Structures are given as structure tokens and as C-alpha cells.
Amino acid sequence: MNQNMKLHPLTLKFSGESSHLEEPFLRDYYKGSLSNIRIFLVLGGVLYMAFGLLDALLMPQQMFSIWFIRFIVVGPGLVGVLLISLSGVFEKYMQAVLALSYTLAGGGIICMIVIAPPAVSQSYYAGLMLVFMWGYTLIRLSFVWASFAGWLQVVLYEIASIWINPAPFSVFISNNFFFISANLIGMMACYAIEFYARRDFFMKQQLEIERENINKINQELEERVEKRTEDYQIINQALEKEIIEHKMAEEELQRTLDILKKSIGVTIHAMVCAVEARDPYTAGHQLRSANLASAIAEEMGLSQDKIDGINMASSIHDIGKLSIPTEILTKPTKLTNLEFSLIKEHPSSGYEMLKNVESPWPLAQIVYQHHERMDGSGYPRKLKGDEILMESRVLAVSDVVEAMASHRPYRPSLGIDAALEEIEKNRGILYDNVVVDACLKLFRQKNYKFP
């Protein structure tokens, strides 16, 4: 069960609903601190004794007295604490023993300040601040024990500097300013170190609780899965049956669609034959246009369904010419304005013939729009841009290219180069950019030929 971390604001001990974590924390803190304590006892002792070189330089007359403190009292004292840390009783008395070693090191510096000549003793107070740093931050003393030992050393210094070896007032004030400031900073550092150690331990405990909760939830989920397995198997069987029925329905729908496409194909073939019987030029034009339109659509990457629709619509795109007199369609000379206006009606006539034909493709609309142009200059409805079906845009290009490249009753073939020049010149104006690019690529790079 999750809980909030509650600590005593002064002692930092776990309290309230978190109080049961105090003993586990102390055990964990001891195990995690032991190696650090030993390392910094050794390093602190070595550094403490290394300052004996400074004693020899600054006060050679008092050197042996100072060395007695360093090498006979404090040094062996720290070694003794190190040896105690190897015993089984250290865990129980760890904080008291470490506080004693901290006080011993600081007390040694205070004794040196008393022994040293006035000029030198005033500089030895810096050593006491080094001891503060060592005791508050490195040997894993708790906040309460470290603070007690730190203030005890401040009191000892006050006694020494006032009664035993009085310091000048200005030096006394200056040293106290630094001592007390260093002690307060050390307390804050020690408080933060212990607080975060306790917080990390608390978070670790919470993580363990969460893991246990997750394990319980997983176990419950597994049990639920086992209970529901049989139900799911029944549901799966029902789904499999439904899928089979759905596939059968799809197959039936596809068969119906295939029949419809065949029926449309037969109708289209009949229409093509009707146009061919009336005007062989128009019939051949439609089939060649359909072949080119399908190739362009494929080059553009359109879907097979769209390609099929384009092919089917292109095969009968001029079906509306059945309503135009044969003598106009086959007239070997230039058409009059009236005759040309009749010719321009064939998209509308084609639309009327095809609008009621059931088909999976918009055949009537494709035929209706195949003479529309991107800039709105086409006919019969002056559509422009996206108002024109993509299928009609493809058919428009193939229709123009085939018409210009083929012979007509009223003129000889203009040639494929002239046809390609026409669509390239009017790319993006009359004809769709993408469609023109695909057509040009077919002829110029892939050597497309009309059948």
C-alpha cells in the first residue's frame, strides 16, 4: 500500500505511518556506508598526519608537542575506530563512535591552536574547518550526531580562545565568524545528505510495494485469462464461421461484379461495333485512344480499377457521334461553323446514352468531360482544374495525341512529334501536368507505339 514519507523535522527519523521504516533504514544505511566510512577514516587520518610537515615549517619549537597530538593521540584514535568498524558491535554504536572520532580530530586541532605561538595559532583555525568538512559530509554521520559533535568543537574552541590562550578580539571575532558559518553550512550539507538517503530508501521501499502490487495484478489477470479462455474459444469459433460466411458473400459479390463487368463489356463492344459500322475512322480512333490512355494511367501509378474504367470509357468516348450525320463525320473538307457546333455536341450525346448504364465506373461522366480543359476553355460545360475527373484528364491527352497522329478524311496525319509538341506546349494550361509527363515519358523514353 502506498504511503507518504514522514520525517521528524529535526532528527530526520521516520515518523507517523512511516515509522516502521526506521530500523530497516538504519540497517540499509549501515551496510551502504561501511566501505565509505573505512575509506575516509584512512584518508582523513593520512591527511591529518601529513599536515605534520606544515608543523615543522611554521613552528619547529612546538613541533614535537603538535606531533604528539597528530601521531600519538588522533592518528591511533582513527586507527582504533577503523579496527572497531571491523567488529560486530560497530553497527549498534556506529554513530557514537564516528561522532567521537570527529570530535577527537577537531579537538586535536583546538589543542594545536592553544600550543602554537600567537601568530601561527591564528592560522591553524583553518584546519578546524577542514575537520568540519570531513565530519559533516564524508564519514556518514547522521545529522543529529554530526551537529552535536560540531557544536561541541565550537564550544571547545571558545573555551580555548577565551580562557586558555586568549586571542585578540579582532581575531576572535573573525575566527568565530568563519567557524560558526562553516559549522552551519556543514549542518545543512549533512541534513541534505541524510534527507536524500532516507528519501531514496523510502522510494526504493515504495518501488518494492509497487512491484508486489503489479505481481498481484498480473496473477489476477492470468486467472481471469484462464477463466475467459473457453469463452474466447467459443467466440472465436463463431467468428470463424462468420468469416467463412463473409468470404462466401464476398465471392458471390465478386462473381456478380464479374458478370456485370462482362455485361458492360458486351454492351461496350456492341457500341464500338455500331460506331465502326457507321464511321471506321472514329472506331479505330477510340480503340487506339483507349490503349494509350490505359498505358498513361499505368505509368501514373493509378489503381487497376481506375485503369479498367479509363480503358472502358476511352473505348466508347465518341459514342455520341452516332447522333451526328455520317456525311459530316466523313466530310473530306473543312467543317463549317454549324457543322463543328454539331460535332461539339457529341460529349453531351454520349452522356445521355450512357447515364443509365449500370457500371462500377463513372463512364457517362468520363465521356461527358473528355473535351474539358484545365483552364476552362473546353466544352461542353467549361469545367476547369479539379472539377474535371482524373480519368477524363487522361482521356483528353490520349484523345488529342491519337487524333493528331492519325489520318483524317479532311487531312493527313500531323505526326506524333507534332502531337507531343502540342501537349508539351499546353502542359498545365489545357492538359494536366502529371498526365502530360507520363505520356511524354511513354513515347520518348519507353518507345510507346500505337497498335
C-alpha positions as CSV (number, residue, x, y, z in Angstrom):
1,M,0.0,0.0,0.0
2,N,1.4,3.4,-1.0
3,Q,2.1,6.0,1.8
4,N,3.6,9.5,2.2
5,M,7.1,9.9,3.6
6,K,7.0,11.5,7.0
7,L,10.2,12.5,8.8
8,H,10.8,14.3,12.1
9,P,12.0,17.8,11.0
10,L,14.9,17.8,13.5
11,T,16.1,14.3,13.9
12,L,15.0,13.2,10.4
13,K,13.8,9.9,11.8
14,F,10.9,8.2,10.0
15,S,7.7,9.1,11.9
16,G,3.9,8.6,11.7
17,E,2.9,5.9,9.2
18,S,6.5,5.7,8.0
19,S,8.0,4.9,11.5
20,H,8.2,1.2,10.8
21,L,10.9,2.0,8.2
22,E,13.4,3.4,10.7
23,E,15.1,0.1,11.7
24,P,15.2,-1.2,8.1
25,F,16.7,2.1,7.0
26,L,19.4,2.1,9.7
27,R,20.4,-1.5,8.7
28,D,20.5,-0.5,5.0
29,Y,22.4,2.8,5.8
30,Y,25.0,0.8,7.8
31,K,25.6,-1.7,5.0
32,G,25.8,1.0,2.4
33,S,28.1,3.3,4.4
34,L,30.6,0.8,5.8
35,S,33.1,0.8,2.9
36,N,32.9,4.7,2.6
37,I,33.5,5.1,6.4
38,R,36.6,2.9,6.3
39,I,38.0,4.7,3.2
40,F,37.5,8.2,4.6
41,L,38.8,7.2,8.0
42,V,42.0,6.1,6.3
43,L,42.2,9.1,4.0
44,G,41.3,11.5,6.8
45,G,44.0,10.0,9.1
46,V,46.7,10.2,6.4
47,L,45.8,13.8,5.6
48,Y,45.7,14.7,9.3
49,M,49.2,13.3,9.8
50,A,50.5,14.8,6.5
51,F,50.0,18.2,8.0
52,G,52.9,17.4,10.3
53,L,55.1,18.8,7.5
54,L,53.4,22.2,8.0
55,D,54.0,22.0,11.7
56,A,57.8,21.6,11.1
57,L,57.8,24.6,8.8
58,L,55.6,27.0,10.9
59,M,56.5,26.2,14.5
60,P,59.6,24.0,14.8
61,Q,59.9,24.7,18.5
62,Q,56.5,23.3,19.2
63,M,56.7,20.6,16.5
64,F,57.1,17.6,18.8
65,S,54.1,18.7,21.0
66,I,52.0,19.1,17.9
67,W,53.2,15.8,16.5
68,F,52.3,14.1,19.8
69,I,48.7,15.2,19.1
70,R,48.8,14.2,15.5
71,F,50.7,10.9,15.7
72,I,50.2,9.6,19.2
73,V,46.6,10.7,20.0
74,V,44.5,11.5,16.9
75,G,46.2,9.1,14.4
76,P,46.0,6.0,16.6
77,G,42.5,7.1,17.6
78,L,41.3,7.0,14.0
79,V,43.1,3.6,13.5
80,G,41.2,2.4,16.6
81,V,37.9,3.5,15.1
82,L,38.8,1.7,11.8
83,L,39.5,-1.5,13.8
84,I,36.2,-1.1,15.7
85,S,34.4,-0.9,12.3
86,L,35.6,-4.5,11.6
87,S,33.8,-5.8,14.7
88,G,30.2,-6.8,15.2
89,V,29.4,-4.1,17.7
90,F,30.1,-1.3,15.3
91,E,26.7,-1.4,13.8
92,K,25.0,-0.7,17.1
93,Y,27.4,2.1,18.2
94,M,28.4,3.4,14.8
95,Q,27.1,7.0,15.1
96,A,28.5,7.4,18.6
97,V,31.9,6.1,17.6
98,L,32.1,8.2,14.5
99,A,31.0,11.3,16.5
100,L,33.8,10.6,18.9
101,S,36.4,10.3,16.1
102,Y,35.0,13.6,14.6
103,T,35.3,15.3,18.0
104,L,38.8,13.8,18.5
105,A,40.1,15.2,15.2
106,G,38.6,18.6,15.9
107,G,39.8,18.6,19.5
108,G,43.3,17.9,18.3
109,I,43.2,21.0,16.1
110,I,42.0,23.1,19.0
111,C,44.9,21.8,21.2
112,M,47.3,22.8,18.4
113,I,45.8,26.3,18.4
114,V,46.4,26.5,22.1
115,I,50.0,25.3,21.9
116,A,51.0,27.2,18.8
117,P,52.6,30.7,19.0
118,P,50.1,33.6,18.6
119,A,51.0,34.4,15.0
120,V,50.7,30.7,14.0
121,S,47.8,29.8,16.1
122,Q,45.6,32.4,14.4
123,S,46.0,30.5,11.1
124,Y,45.5,27.0,12.4
125,Y,41.8,27.6,12.8
126,A,41.5,26.7,9.1
127,G,42.3,23.1,10.0
128,L,39.2,23.0,12.1
129,M,37.1,23.9,9.1
130,L,38.7,21.0,7.2
131,V,37.6,18.7,10.0
132,F,34.1,20.1,9.8
133,M,34.0,19.2,6.1
134,W,35.3,15.7,6.8
135,G,32.9,15.1,9.7
136,Y,29.8,16.5,8.2
137,T,30.0,15.1,4.7
138,L,32.4,12.2,4.4
139,I,32.1,9.7,7.3
140,R,28.3,9.2,7.1
141,L,27.5,10.8,10.4
142,S,23.8,11.4,11.0
143,F,22.6,15.0,11.2
144,V,21.9,14.8,15.0
145,W,25.3,13.2,15.9
146,A,27.3,15.4,13.5
147,S,25.6,18.6,14.7
148,F,26.3,17.6,18.4
149,A,30.0,16.9,17.6
150,G,30.3,20.1,15.5
151,W,28.9,22.5,18.1
152,L,30.9,20.7,20.9
153,Q,34.1,21.6,18.9
154,V,32.9,25.2,18.6
155,V,32.3,25.4,22.4
156,L,35.8,23.9,23.0
157,Y,37.3,26.5,20.7
158,E,35.5,29.3,22.5
159,I,36.9,28.0,25.9
160,A,40.4,27.7,24.5
161,S,40.4,31.1,22.8
162,I,38.9,33.0,25.7
163,W,40.4,31.4,28.8
164,I,43.3,29.1,27.9
165,N,45.1,31.0,25.1
166,P,43.2,34.3,24.7
167,A,43.1,35.5,21.1
168,P,43.0,39.2,20.1
169,F,39.4,40.4,20.0
170,S,39.5,41.1,16.2
171,V,41.0,37.6,15.6
172,F,38.5,36.0,17.9
173,I,35.5,37.7,16.1
174,S,36.9,36.8,12.7
175,N,37.6,33.2,13.5
176,N,34.2,32.7,15.1
177,F,32.5,34.2,12.1
178,F,34.2,31.5,9.9
179,F,33.8,28.7,12.5
180,I,30.1,29.2,13.0
181,S,29.4,29.8,9.3
182,A,31.4,26.6,8.4
183,N,29.5,24.7,11.1
184,L,26.1,25.9,9.8
185,I,27.0,25.1,6.2
186,G,28.2,21.6,7.3
187,M,24.9,21.1,9.2
188,M,22.9,22.0,6.1
189,A,25.1,19.6,3.9
190,C,24.7,16.8,6.4
191,Y,21.0,17.4,6.7
192,A,20.6,17.2,2.9
193,I,22.8,14.1,2.6
194,E,20.7,12.2,5.3
195,F,17.4,13.5,3.9
196,Y,18.1,12.3,0.4
197,A,19.5,9.0,1.7
198,R,16.2,8.5,3.6
199,R,14.1,9.6,0.6
200,D,16.0,7.2,-1.7
201,F,15.4,4.4,0.8
202,F,11.7,5.3,1.0
203,M,11.3,5.4,-2.8
204,K,13.0,2.0,-3.0
205,Q,10.5,0.6,-0.5
206,Q,7.7,2.1,-2.4
207,L,9.0,0.6,-5.6
208,E,9.1,-2.8,-4.0
209,I,5.5,-2.3,-2.9
210,E,4.5,-1.4,-6.4
211,R,6.3,-4.5,-7.8
212,E,4.3,-6.6,-5.3
213,N,1.1,-4.9,-6.4
214,I,2.0,-5.4,-10.1
215,N,2.7,-9.1,-9.4
216,K,-0.7,-9.5,-7.7
217,I,-2.4,-7.7,-10.6
218,N,-0.6,-9.9,-13.1
219,Q,-1.6,-13.0,-11.2
220,E,-5.2,-11.9,-11.1
221,L,-5.1,-11.1,-14.8
222,E,-3.7,-14.6,-15.5
223,E,-6.5,-16.1,-13.6
224,R,-9.0,-14.0,-15.5
225,V,-7.5,-15.0,-18.8
226,E,-7.7,-18.7,-17.8
227,K,-11.3,-18.3,-16.9
228,R,-12.2,-16.5,-20.1
229,T,-10.2,-18.7,-22.4
230,E,-13.1,-21.1,-23.0
231,D,-15.4,-18.2,-23.7
232,Y,-13.0,-16.7,-26.2
233,Q,-12.7,-20.1,-27.9
234,I,-16.4,-20.2,-28.4
235,I,-16.4,-16.6,-29.6
236,N,-13.5,-17.4,-32.0
237,Q,-15.4,-20.4,-33.4
238,A,-18.4,-18.1,-34.0
239,L,-16.1,-15.5,-35.6
240,E,-14.5,-18.1,-37.8
241,K,-18.0,-19.2,-39.0
242,E,-18.9,-15.6,-39.7
243,I,-15.7,-15.0,-41.6
244,I,-16.4,-18.0,-43.8
245,E,-19.9,-16.7,-44.5
246,H,-18.4,-13.3,-45.2
247,K,-15.9,-14.7,-47.6
248,M,-18.6,-16.7,-49.4
249,A,-20.7,-13.4,-49.6
250,E,-17.6,-11.6,-51.0
251,E,-17.0,-14.3,-53.5
252,E,-20.7,-14.2,-54.6
253,L,-20.4,-10.4,-54.8
254,Q,-17.2,-10.7,-56.9
255,R,-19.0,-13.2,-59.2
256,T,-21.9,-10.7,-59.6
257,L,-19.4,-7.9,-60.3
258,D,-17.6,-10.0,-62.9
259,I,-20.9,-10.8,-64.6
260,L,-21.7,-7.1,-64.5
261,K,-18.3,-6.2,-66.0
262,K,-18.7,-8.8,-68.7
263,S,-22.2,-7.5,-69.4
264,I,-20.8,-3.9,-69.7
265,G,-18.0,-5.3,-71.9
266,V,-20.5,-6.8,-74.2
267,T,-22.5,-3.6,-74.3
268,I,-19.4,-1.6,-74.9
269,H,-18.3,-3.9,-77.7
270,A,-21.7,-3.6,-79.3
271,M,-21.4,0.2,-79.1
272,V,-17.9,0.1,-80.7
273,C,-19.2,-2.1,-83.5
274,A,-22.1,0.3,-84.0
275,V,-19.7,3.2,-84.3
276,E,-17.3,1.2,-86.5
277,A,-20.2,0.3,-88.9
278,R,-21.0,4.0,-89.2
279,D,-17.5,5.5,-89.1
280,P,-14.4,3.3,-89.3
281,Y,-12.2,6.3,-88.5
282,T,-13.9,7.0,-85.2
283,A,-13.9,3.4,-84.2
284,G,-10.2,2.9,-84.7
285,H,-9.5,6.2,-83.0
286,Q,-11.4,5.1,-79.9
287,L,-9.6,1.8,-79.6
288,R,-6.1,3.4,-80.1
289,S,-7.0,6.2,-77.6
290,A,-8.1,3.6,-75.1
291,N,-4.8,1.7,-75.4
292,L,-2.8,4.9,-74.9
293,A,-5.0,6.1,-72.0
294,S,-4.5,2.8,-70.2
295,A,-0.8,3.0,-70.7
296,I,-0.7,6.6,-69.3
297,A,-2.8,5.6,-66.3
298,E,-0.5,2.7,-65.6
299,E,2.6,4.9,-65.9
300,M,0.9,7.3,-63.4
301,G,0.5,4.5,-60.9
302,L,-3.3,4.6,-60.8
303,S,-5.2,1.7,-59.4
304,Q,-6.1,-1.2,-61.6
305,D,-9.8,-0.4,-61.1
306,K,-9.3,3.2,-62.4
307,I,-7.2,1.8,-65.3
308,D,-10.1,-0.6,-66.2
309,G,-12.6,2.3,-66.0
310,I,-10.4,4.5,-68.2
311,N,-10.0,1.8,-70.8
312,M,-13.7,1.1,-70.9
313,A,-14.7,4.8,-71.2
314,S,-12.0,5.5,-73.8
315,S,-13.2,2.7,-76.0
316,I,-16.6,4.5,-76.4
317,H,-15.7,8.1,-75.7
318,D,-17.0,9.2,-79.1
319,I,-20.2,7.2,-78.9
320,G,-22.1,10.5,-79.1
321,K,-21.1,10.8,-82.7
322,L,-23.8,8.3,-83.5
323,S,-26.2,11.2,-83.4
324,I,-24.2,13.2,-86.0
325,P,-24.9,12.7,-89.7
326,T,-22.4,10.4,-91.5
327,E,-21.7,13.0,-94.2
328,I,-20.4,15.4,-91.6
329,L,-18.2,12.8,-89.9
330,T,-16.7,11.7,-93.2
331,K,-16.6,15.1,-94.9
332,P,-13.2,15.4,-96.6
333,T,-13.1,19.2,-96.4
334,K,-13.1,21.8,-93.6
335,L,-16.3,21.8,-91.5
336,T,-18.5,24.9,-91.3
337,N,-19.2,26.6,-88.0
338,L,-22.6,25.0,-87.9
339,E,-21.2,21.5,-88.6
340,F,-18.5,22.0,-86.0
341,S,-21.1,23.0,-83.4
342,L,-22.9,19.8,-84.1
343,I,-19.7,17.8,-83.6
344,K,-19.2,19.6,-80.2
345,E,-22.5,18.1,-79.1
346,H,-21.1,14.6,-79.1
347,P,-19.9,14.6,-75.4
348,S,-23.4,15.6,-74.3
349,S,-25.0,13.0,-76.6
350,G,-22.6,10.3,-75.3
351,Y,-23.5,11.2,-71.7
352,E,-27.2,10.9,-72.4
353,M,-26.6,7.4,-74.0
354,L,-24.6,6.2,-71.0
355,K,-26.0,7.8,-68.0
356,N,-28.4,5.0,-67.2
357,V,-25.9,2.2,-67.9
358,E,-25.1,0.4,-64.6
359,S,-21.4,0.3,-64.1
360,P,-18.8,0.3,-61.3
361,W,-17.1,3.2,-63.1
362,P,-18.4,6.7,-63.9
363,L,-18.4,6.0,-67.7
364,A,-21.0,8.7,-68.6
365,Q,-19.2,11.4,-66.7
366,I,-15.8,10.5,-68.2
367,V,-17.2,10.6,-71.7
368,Y,-19.1,13.9,-70.8
369,Q,-15.8,15.6,-69.7
370,H,-13.2,14.3,-72.2
371,H,-13.2,17.6,-74.1
372,E,-12.9,19.8,-71.0
373,R,-9.6,21.7,-70.5
374,M,-7.7,22.6,-67.3
375,D,-8.1,26.4,-67.9
376,G,-11.9,26.1,-68.5
377,S,-11.6,26.6,-72.3
378,G,-13.1,23.2,-73.2
379,Y,-16.6,22.1,-73.8
380,P,-19.5,21.4,-73.2
381,R,-19.5,22.8,-69.6
382,K,-16.3,24.9,-69.4
383,L,-15.1,22.9,-66.4
384,K,-11.6,23.6,-65.1
385,G,-8.9,22.1,-62.8
386,D,-10.1,19.7,-60.1
387,E,-13.7,20.0,-61.4
388,I,-12.6,17.5,-64.2
389,L,-12.3,13.8,-63.3
390,M,-8.8,12.4,-63.4
391,E,-10.0,9.7,-65.8
392,S,-11.2,12.5,-68.2
393,R,-7.9,14.3,-67.9
394,V,-6.1,11.1,-69.0
395,L,-8.5,10.5,-71.9
396,A,-8.2,14.2,-73.0
397,V,-4.4,13.8,-73.6
398,S,-4.7,10.4,-75.3
399,D,-7.6,11.6,-77.5
400,V,-5.5,14.7,-78.7
401,V,-2.3,12.7,-79.3
402,E,-4.0,9.9,-81.2
403,A,-6.2,12.4,-83.3
404,M,-3.2,14.4,-84.3
405,A,-1.0,11.4,-85.1
406,S,-3.6,9.7,-87.3
407,H,-5.1,10.4,-90.7
408,R,-8.5,12.0,-91.0
409,P,-10.8,12.3,-94.0
410,Y,-10.2,16.1,-94.1
411,R,-6.4,16.0,-93.5
412,P,-3.3,13.8,-93.5
413,S,-1.6,12.8,-90.2
414,L,0.3,15.6,-88.4
415,G,2.7,13.1,-86.9
416,I,3.5,12.0,-83.4
417,D,6.1,14.7,-82.9
418,A,3.6,17.5,-83.6
419,A,1.1,15.8,-81.2
420,L,3.7,15.6,-78.4
421,E,4.7,19.2,-79.0
422,E,1.1,20.2,-78.6
423,I,0.6,18.6,-75.2
424,E,4.0,19.7,-74.0
425,K,3.4,23.3,-75.1
426,N,0.0,23.3,-73.3
427,R,1.1,21.4,-70.2
428,G,-0.6,22.8,-67.2
429,I,-2.7,25.1,-69.4
430,L,-5.0,22.8,-71.4
431,Y,-3.8,19.5,-70.1
432,D,-2.9,18.0,-66.7
433,N,0.8,18.3,-65.8
434,V,1.1,14.7,-64.4
435,V,-0.8,13.2,-67.4
436,V,1.3,15.0,-69.9
437,D,4.6,14.0,-68.2
438,A,3.5,10.3,-68.2
439,C,2.6,10.5,-71.9
440,L,5.8,12.1,-72.9
441,K,7.8,9.5,-70.9
442,L,6.0,6.7,-72.7
443,F,6.8,7.9,-76.2
444,R,10.3,9.4,-75.5
445,Q,11.8,7.0,-73.0
446,K,9.8,3.8,-73.4
447,N,9.2,3.9,-77.1
448,Y,5.5,3.5,-77.0
449,K,3.8,2.7,-80.4
450,F,0.2,2.8,-81.3
451,P,-1.1,-0.8,-82.1
